[in-house]
Structures are given as structure tokens and as C-alpha cells.
Amino acid sequence: MAFVHQATEEQAKPFFTRYGLADVNRISDPGSRLYRAFALRRASLGDVVNRFVLRRGAEAARAGHHTGIPVGDISRMAGVFLIRDGQIVSAFRHRTVADRPDYGAIARCESGACEVMPGTGP
């Protein structure tokens, strides 16, 4: 498992430490090369500002999760991929910044490539 992010390692370390992921592999990609290679699109205004996203943001804030100072290309959408033998066998590409992938479904994708739909959404 590895996380790809747009921050420098120095900027990313406190975030990963806060969530108990200090020892997980991570790749700093400030130029978004991997984001583009995995066809992660750029957000539109509607992907960032809509009532579902605002509600999800309020829920996250109440739970103690805050965005902090933006780093990198803040309009680049996120994604989650399961790669086996150099091939993407499962993928989730965020449609909004509030999407929550179904990590279990991604991990269970056994044969062939499959696109996993959001675990929760509007």
C-alpha cells in the first residue's frame, strides 16, 4: 500500500502521523504527474461547492477533521487504486471532494479491472 500526495514529505508527515499512518509508504507528487497518469480529473466548481459537499464538510469538522492550508493543485480530484502485477484491477475516481470510497469493494475486486462506485454519495 502506498499513498500519493502533492505535499512535500515535511508537509505530509504531520498529517500521516495524526491518522496513525506514519509508517505507511507514501510518494510525494507535487507536479501531479501520477494524478494525471491515473486519469484523475480536475474538479469543477460543482464538485467542490454543493449542498452534499458542504454537509459532508460540516460533518468532518464536527468530528475534528479540518482541511488546513491547501497544498498542491487543490482542484485535482483524488482516487484509490488496487494494482496487481503492474495492472490496475480496481479503481475509484472521486466525482466530488466529499466522496467516500468503499475500500472493501476495492480490495475484493479479484479478476479483471473494475470501477468501484462511491460507498456513499449524493
Secondary structure, DSSP 8 states (H G I E B T S, - for coil): -EEEESS-HHHHHHHHHHTT-TTSEEEE-TT-HHHHHTT--B--HHHHSSHHHHHHHHHHHHTT----S--S-TTB--EEEEEETTEEEEEEE-SSTT-B--HHHHHH--SS-EE---SB--
